[in-house]
Amino acid sequence: MTYFVYIMSNKPRGTIYIGVTNNLVRRAYEHKNSVFPGFTKKYRLKMLVFYEVTNDISWAIQREKNLKHWIRAWKIDLIEKMNPKWRDLYEDLV
């Protein structure tokens, strides 16, 4: 099985949310369409700006936890290394 650690945002260098899923297309769609109430709906986090892929669910969960404890500057650097223009990567997946 494939797992994804991902980051959603509302704009470049805006509010960010870090999550883990086994279906990135479905989960990003849910965020983009505010399917569930919560943080991402409240702050309109509809842009998939970063993701990593692994086959190890334990690694994915631990990576998500680690990233959530990083300082904001490190998270921004991580995003900008993969996605310097803060494009919505969802379009690349569908």
LOKEVEX-173915 format. One record per residue (C-alpha): residue number from 1; residue in three letters; x, y, z. Coordinates in nm, 2 decimals, always signed. Example, Ala and Ser with C-alpha at 12.3 -4.5 7.8 and 13.67 -1.06 7.14 Angstrom:
2
1, ALA, +1.23, -0.45, +0.78
2, SER, +1.37, -0.11, +0.71
// end
This chain:
94
1, MET, +0.00, +0.00, +0.00
2, THR, +0.11, +0.36, -0.07
3, TYR, +0.09, +0.64, +0.19
4, PHE, +0.13, +1.01, +0.16
5, VAL, +0.23, +1.28, +0.40
6, TYR, +0.09, +1.61, +0.26
7, ILE, +0.06, +1.98, +0.32
8, MET, -0.24, +2.19, +0.23
9, SER, -0.24, +2.57, +0.22
10, ASN, -0.48, +2.86, +0.14
11, LYS, -0.21, +3.07, -0.04
12, PRO, +0.16, +3.10, -0.08
13, ARG, +0.32, +3.12, +0.27
14, GLY, -0.03, +3.12, +0.42
15, THR, -0.19, +2.89, +0.68
16, ILE, -0.08, +2.52, +0.64
17, TYR, -0.21, +2.19, +0.74
18, ILE, -0.01, +1.86, +0.75
19, GLY, -0.18, +1.53, +0.71
20, VAL, -0.13, +1.16, +0.61
21, THR, -0.35, +0.95, +0.39
22, ASN, -0.35, +0.64, +0.17
23, ASN, -0.53, +0.81, -0.11
24, LEU, -0.39, +1.16, -0.19
25, VAL, -0.63, +1.24, -0.48
26, ARG, -0.94, +1.16, -0.27
27, ARG, -0.81, +1.34, +0.04
28, ALA, -0.70, +1.65, -0.15
29, TYR, -1.04, +1.66, -0.32
30, GLU, -1.21, +1.64, +0.02
31, HIS, -1.01, +1.94, +0.14
32, LYS, -1.07, +2.14, -0.18
33, ASN, -1.44, +2.08, -0.16
34, SER, -1.47, +2.13, +0.22
35, VAL, -1.64, +1.79, +0.25
36, PHE, -1.58, +1.77, +0.63
37, PRO, -1.59, +2.04, +0.89
38, GLY, -1.27, +2.13, +1.07
39, PHE, -0.95, +2.32, +1.04
40, THR, -0.90, +2.30, +0.67
41, LYS, -1.26, +2.40, +0.60
42, LYS, -1.25, +2.69, +0.85
43, TYR, -0.92, +2.83, +0.70
44, ARG, -1.01, +2.74, +0.33
45, LEU, -0.70, +2.52, +0.28
46, LYS, -0.76, +2.41, -0.07
47, MET, -0.41, +2.40, -0.23
48, LEU, -0.20, +2.08, -0.22
49, VAL, +0.15, +2.23, -0.19
50, PHE, +0.36, +1.94, -0.08
51, TYR, +0.36, +1.56, -0.05
52, GLU, +0.59, +1.27, +0.01
53, VAL, +0.53, +0.91, -0.08
54, THR, +0.61, +0.59, +0.12
55, ASN, +0.51, +0.23, +0.15
56, ASP, +0.56, +0.24, +0.53
57, ILE, +0.26, +0.36, +0.73
58, SER, +0.47, +0.38, +1.05
59, TRP, +0.71, +0.61, +0.88
60, ALA, +0.43, +0.82, +0.73
61, ILE, +0.26, +0.87, +1.07
62, GLN, +0.59, +0.95, +1.24
63, ARG, +0.69, +1.19, +0.96
64, GLU, +0.35, +1.37, +1.00
65, LYS, +0.40, +1.41, +1.37
66, ASN, +0.76, +1.53, +1.32
67, LEU, +0.66, +1.79, +1.06
68, LYS, +0.38, +1.92, +1.29
69, HIS, +0.65, +1.99, +1.55
70, TRP, +0.88, +2.17, +1.31
71, ILE, +0.91, +2.55, +1.33
72, ARG, +0.72, +2.73, +1.06
73, ALA, +1.03, +2.84, +0.87
74, TRP, +1.14, +2.48, +0.83
75, LYS, +0.80, +2.38, +0.69
76, ILE, +0.81, +2.67, +0.44
77, ASP, +1.16, +2.57, +0.33
78, LEU, +1.04, +2.21, +0.28
79, ILE, +0.75, +2.32, +0.07
80, GLU, +0.96, +2.56, -0.14
81, LYS, +1.23, +2.29, -0.21
82, MET, +0.96, +2.08, -0.38
83, ASN, +0.73, +2.36, -0.50
84, PRO, +0.90, +2.70, -0.51
85, LYS, +0.60, +2.87, -0.67
86, TRP, +0.35, +2.72, -0.44
87, ARG, +0.15, +2.57, -0.73
88, ASP, -0.16, +2.36, -0.65
89, LEU, -0.01, +2.01, -0.71
90, TYR, -0.35, +1.85, -0.71
91, GLU, -0.38, +1.93, -1.08
92, ASP, -0.07, +1.71, -1.15
93, LEU, -0.24, +1.42, -0.98
94, VAL, -0.58, +1.41, -1.17
// end
